[in-house]
Amino acid sequence: RREASRLSSEAALAYFTDFAVDQAQDLVLEAIKLDPLSPEAYAMAALLRDHIGESSVLRSAGARMRRAAKISPDPEGRLHAALLADYFDGTRDWLRNMEHYLRGGSEDPTLLAICARTRMVSGSFEKAMEYARRIETAIPGSSLFTWFLSAYHDSGMGRFEEWLSRTTEEIRHRPGNIMLLLALAEGLTQAGRVDEAETALNETAAISPAQFYIPFMRADLALLRGEYKAACVELRKAMSAGGEEVPGIYYMLGKIYALRGDRKESLRHLEIARKLAPEYSFKTNDELRALVEGSVEYRPLFPDLPAACQEFNHARGKKALLDNVLSARRNLAPASSTIYVVDPEAGPSAVRTWMFFNETRLSAPGRTRFFIQAQPLSSFLDHKGAAMRADFRHVRSEYGRYTAAIQYPSPIKLHGLCPVEARLDPEHLWARRQGGVIDLRLDEAANGPGHRCHILAVPEDSEISDLSARADEETKRGGWRFLVYGRFFFDYEHFRLKARIKHKSA
C-alpha cells in the first residue's frame, strides 16, 4: 500500500509538471496492481480519463472505490474513496460533495484538477483557474495545467488564433514536450489544417516514436482524407502500443470496414467489441440507421410556418446525424440542420433542429450546453412539442453571443435520440429593399467539427440572384424550393451565404 501511494504521488508529479501522460498512466496502473483499492491511484486514473479513454481499470473503478469506502483503515481514506466512487458512478451530487471536501482545507492536486476540468467544461473558467492556482501552490512548477485550462478556454470560446498563439508559445518555452505537440496537432486537425497537423505529428514521432496517441491521430487524418485502409492500419498500431484490447477501437474498426464496403470484417470487429464490453451493446451501421430513422415520428411544431419546410429540415437533421455516427470520426459536435424560410409576406424566419444522440455513454445525460447567436424566439421543444427548461448566459465567444443550457425531458439512455427545435431570431440576417427584394446575409461559425446542414427555402416561383455560393443540392417540394448546404464543417469554420431574393408576386 505504501509503494502504491508513492507511485501515485510520482504519477501526479509527472502529470502536473511535465504533462507526461504516458509515464503517469504507467505509474498509476502499477500502483493499482499493488493496491487495487488505492484512492490515490484511482484519483489519478480519473484525472487521466480524458487522455486515455475508457479501459478495464476505469470500468471497475466505481465498484472498487465503493468497496474501499467501506473497508479503508482510516477515515480520510474512506471519505476520499467515497468521493471518487460518486465521481466514477456519475452520482448527481458528486461535484458538490467533492468541492465541499476541498473547501475544508484539502489541497489534494488530483481532486482539485478533477473539479477544475469539470468547471471548465461547464463554462466556469474563473472557478477552474482558482483551482489551478491552488494546484500551483501545492506542486511548484505545475504551470502546464494552467496552460491547459487557458488553452482549453480559448478553444472553447472559438478563439482559434489565441489558442494557437498560446500553444506555440508554450512549445517555444518547453521544446520537445510531447503533450504540447500532440495538443497542437489535435487542435489543427479539428480546425481542418491537415498538413500542419501532420507536420506536428511527424515532429512528435521523431521525438517519441512509440507515443500511444500518434496512431489515433494519424487515423483521424487518414479518415479526413478518405484513406480508410491507412486508418485501419493506424488503429491496429494503437492497440499494439497500448498492449490491451480496447473495445472502442474494435468498434471504430468495424465502422471503417463498413465504409470500405467489407461487411464481413465490419461484423467480425463489431462482435469482438461486443464480447469485450457487452454493457455498451455496440450496434451495426444498419442498426444505428434504423435507430435514428425510426426513433421518433415527426410532426411540425410551429403552426404558422410551412409544414413542408419543417419536415424537410428535420429529415436533413437526421441525415447529418447519421453522417456523423457512421463516419467513424472521433470528437464530433452534435449534428444540426437550420432552415431559413423566406416568406413573401411574413419575411424570413428560421428554425434549427439539433439531434442529440447517445451512441456509447452508459450514463444517461440529462442536459447539454451549446452556443447560439441570439436567444431564440420560441422555447426549445422536443419532438412532441413539449417545452424544455433552458438557461441562457451571455458570453464573448466567436461561436455565438449566448450559451444555452437545456434540460432534456428525460435523460437520454444508451442509443436514445432527442431532437430539439427552436425558432431563431433572423432579424439581423436580412433587409428588405425596394420592390419587395430581400437581401439575406448568413454568417455562422461551427462549434466543433461535424456534419451540419443549412437550407435556404423560398417559394418555387421566387427569383434568386447574387447567390454567393452554389448549393450542394437543390430540390422542390410542397411549393417550396430548397437550396441545401450540407457537409462536414471543421471547428471554427464559417458558413457564409449571401442572396438576393425577389418573389414573383412582389
Phi, psi and omega in degrees: 000320179295319179293322177297320178295320179296316180296322178295319178295321178294323178296318179298318180296316180297321182290309188284329183268335184226000184054034183277081186295317181299312180297316180298319180297315180299318180295320180294316180297322177293321179296320181291327175298319181287323181219091184296352180242027183281114177298323180298317181292318181286335173295318177292323177299321177296319180293326180277355186305316182289340180272318189257352180075186181286146177213174180298327179297315182287329181294335179256005188296315183301313181295320181293321179289329174298318179293317180298326180295340180265326190245357180301139187289340182240149183301321181297319178296321179294319179294316179302314180295321180296320178297318180290324177299317177299320180296309183295327180276354180070031179300143188305320186258020186299319183292316179300317181292320180292320179292325175299318178298317181291330177291344180281002176115353179290137177243035179297114187295327181291317178293322176300319182290321177300315179292322180298315180296320181294318178295324179297313181297326182277358176098006181263073185297317182298318179294320179299318180291329175299316177295321180298320179295324177293324178294318179298327177289320182287324181232095178303139180088013183262033184292344179298327178292324176295319175301315182303313181294317181295317179294320178298320180295315178302313180296317182293338178264004179080017182265074187297315183296322177295317178300314182296317180296316181297319183288316179294326177293320178294323177295323179298323179280336182231066183299137178086001178289118188297314185292327176294317179295321178293321177298320178298314180297319181296314180296321178294323177296314180300327181274359178082011178268073193294315183296319178294322178297319180295323177298316179296322178293320179297321177296320178295315182295328179293329180275318184222081186297336182265013183300132189297325187281338187303312179300322178301315185286327173294325176296320177301314180296320179297319178296321178298329181269358182076020180264079189290323179296316179297323179297318178298317180300316182293321180293326176293325175298319180298319180293320179294320181294324181283339179069018182215141176282115184257119183301324181298326179290318177298324178296316177297317179299321177301319179293319182293319176297326175296319177296329178280352180084013181260086185295322182298311180292326178300312181292324180297315180290326177296319180295323177297315179300319181295321180291323181288327183217074183298337182293340182275343178049053182303141185249152171287166177299321179296320178293320178296318179298318180294322179297317182288312186288331183252011187287318183223146175265119188274142169223141181303138186260343185243104188295338182270001178249150182302128181299322181299323180291317180295318180295319180296318180296318179298317180297322179288330174297318177296320179297318178298320178298313179297321177299322176294307188297321185271000186280342184070008179275152183262160169056046179268148177283160178303143179287151178208160173219136181235130178245131178253107185263115181260094182271135184296334183259310185279344185085180183292147171220163184218141176229134176243138175245122172258141179246102180263116187232130178263098183274322188223359184277124178287325176278132184277113179293142182253350182204167176211165181223137180208168181270154179208146186291322181209159177298131185293160181281341180239173169290162168284128186241141172275183187293345177268357181088007179280134180286141180250147178293135181219140175242132181252149177220129178283131181226160175256082187233150174287340182281329184175164183275349182223154162250143177242122175255115183247147178260123178294153176303325173206151181306142183275108181287170180307129181068020175268151180236134176231096174288140180230133180233151175205149173275131181264157178273110183264012190304320183276003185260352186212164176213140179266129181254178178297148179077017178077013180281138178245125173263126181245133179226113181248138178204113182213135180272141178281131177264094183090150180285152177155173180278136177219161179225136173235132186233129172259121182244123178226155174303148186304327185270009179281154176253134178243125177232167179052041178283121188281341181214135179288138180290150175290333182205147176225133181212164179234142181197134174059031180085006182240149176252124184249123172257115190254127174242091184232122181192186176275125177252136175278163176301139180073354183287137182265141165261118181235136179208132173239140180206148174244122189240131177233124179276144185297328182281350184287000000 
